[in-house]
Amino acid sequence: MQQSIHRFFIRSRSCLLVVMVCAMVFFLSATASAQPAVTTVDRERARAAGDEAGNWLLHGRTYDEQRFSPLSQINTDNVAQLSLAWYFETGTRRGLEASPIVVDGRMYTSGPWGVVFALDAKTGEQLWFYDPKVDKSRGFYACCDTVNRGVAVWGDNVYVATLDGRLVAINALSGQLEWQTQTFDLSQAYTITGAPRIIDGKVIIGNGGADFGVRGYVTAYDAESGKQLWRFYTVPGNPAFGFESAALATAAKTWNGDWWTLGGGGTVWDSMTYDAELHQLYIGVGNGSPWNSYVRSPEGGDNLYLSSIVALNPDNGEYIWHYQTTPGERWDYTATQHMVLADLPINGETRQVIMQAPKNGFFYVIDRTNGEFISAEPYAKVNWASHIDPDTGRPVMTDVANYRDEPQFTLPSMVGAHNWHPMAYHPEHQLMYIPTIEQGFEFKANDEFANEGTLHTGVAMSMGRADPLLFKAVQKATHIGSIVAWDPVAQTERWRVDFDKPWSMSLLATAGNLLFQGSHDGWLKAYRADTGELVWQSLTQIAAMAPPITYTVDGEQYIAIMAGWGGFMGMMGADSVQHTASKGRVLAFKIGGEASLPPLTERPIMPSAPPLTASESALDDGAQLYATHCGRCHGPAVQGGGLVPDLRYMTEQTHQLFDVIVLGGLYADKGMVSFNEVLSESDSHLIHQYVISEIQAHHAMAADPEWWNALKLWFYEKLIRFSAG
């Protein structure tokens, strides 16, 4: 009997064990199946990305970078029912500019410094997070914030380039590091904010830093190992050492002086496009270093390949052709803006073209087979050139173009008529949607650029001291954004939508006859693609600069966007921008979404400032020092955009520690490095006094009656518009 009972218990425990094992296997299987499967992207799949409407496999969805989706489940008839499906808090306080990549239900995207998030594209659940742990002091060399414009997916890996120049391969399933390689010399002022592109197993990446005196290049690395395969320099180096290619020997003939001692510039900091049919890689080349060509190349010259579209063989990096948008570039008129490929009917024949709206204000249509100029017309206000010569493809410059001897108020400003924000092309309407900027700037030569400290421009950057209301009026009157629907065949504007904000954000076009764009004041908006009529908007609570994307999961279409204020205008935007949420997020919308955002927090009250002791002339000196060394991060006239600490809101303790922060590097781990090599204690004191004067001016303005401030603002706006013509 006892033996029978014993055998029963043994069998019971064995059965129980089997049941437990089976249950565990079932649980693990169910858990695994609950998450999207990891699938790979290879050569064939990347080239056929246009056939996968439900995915967003490449930076611009397809290699042609049109940012057009054939999805039409969300359309003009039902867009009013579009609502928030989920949101994911990134925990980041710097700008978000990335285009998420979506592969079979998994979303991969990046944040400041080069951090990477893997999310479930249906629910927003975080699958993994990768932090490259960038030394925050590297942010000193980031002209326009520590942003990152996205990742690439190839094989089993996700690829990202970090601010400190590492190209990193991360396992797409686990989020673990596979390999990393340093792409630039850390002793030089390079950074990376752009997204890598991958062609046939080669990871292509450029860099930034032209504003700090570096020499630009683009490099290809093996996707499996990280081994460098080729490198193409965009501007010639020291002739005494010879040139890396015949293309650079040719380029050197368009330079003079000792340009190589100044860096030269020409960084490929953003746009690249690949033509799979012609097997050509097109890179957009940036500005000169310094901006001031009279210093960089005193006797003139085109300074190739600055501000150019350059076609390369992606197999070996060899030069094929180029087209230069701005010969002798001297305004920071980069050609790094978004480049789009299409086949267009021009003069009775179909032409394979590449299109770009670079900073200089002209929209270009170029034959992408050989770089032949087809047409160009201004898509925004331009006064540095009257037109583009139809025979030569070169700009016909006006007197405004010469600021060597006297200052010139120039349109566009160094911000450009179009900055980094991607355009979108609708092939059905044959319209290009351009996020444009109307902003001018007085260029004044500063031949003693070597004393500028932070920026390598050769241009005087001080705005001087001004009434806070005057500064606000200048912004309101001259910082205008628009969506321009442009006909690239006729080279004419079809329609536009204007904004009273200084930035016009990135765009997405869909077959649902919709055009999506984020806004400064915390909205995602949808317009009719054929007319520009606003048909829907939803609150994001924080400015959304990044390009929207669209995809499907389980048969439902989603519109997704990263929202997070930052970038250049995040530092320079000041009170013209209503940034409300403090941290960035990813948001996804679908028809009938049921999620909701948390409540907003109130902006703090501006504290009082210590007594002012400096003389008027000393304050003028402090204003100049501030403009040279501080303004690019903390905003002109001490009006920060909320990205980095707004100095008007310094606490009493921060005022007391001002010199320790500026000279001692107290907050170096947060990106605020020591300036003791370029500033003295006296300089720091003058800057502090100038900051105090601006705080006091804001308090004085707040104490005035509202009607008086409104009247002054109206008068300033009228005066500015009259002066600008």
Secondary structure by P-SEA (a helix, b strand, c coil): caaaaaaaaaaaaaaaaaaaaaaaaaaaaaaaaaccbbbbbcaaaaaacccccccccccccccccccccccccccccccccccccccccccccccccccccccccbbbbccccbbbbbccccccccccccccccccccccccccccccccccccccbbbbbcccccccccccccccccccccccccccbbbbcbbbbbcccbbbbbbbccccbbbbbccccccccccccccccccccccccccccaaaaaaaaacccccccccccccccbbbbbbccccbbbbbbbbccccccccccccccccccccccccccccccccccccccccccccccccccbbbbbbbbccccccccccccccccbbbbcccccccccccccccccccccccccccccccccccccccccccccccccccccccbbbbbbccccbbbbbbbbbbbbcccccccccccccccccccccccccaaaaaaaaaacbbbbbcccccccccccccccccccbbbbbccccccbbbbbccccccccccccccccccccccccccccbbbbbccccbbbbbbbbbbbccccccccccccccccccbbbbbcccccccccbbbbbbcbbbbccccccaaaaaaaaaaaaacccccccccccccccccccccccaaaaaacccccccccccccccccccccccaaaaaaaaaaaaaaaaaaaaaaaccaaaaaaaaaaaaaaaaaaac
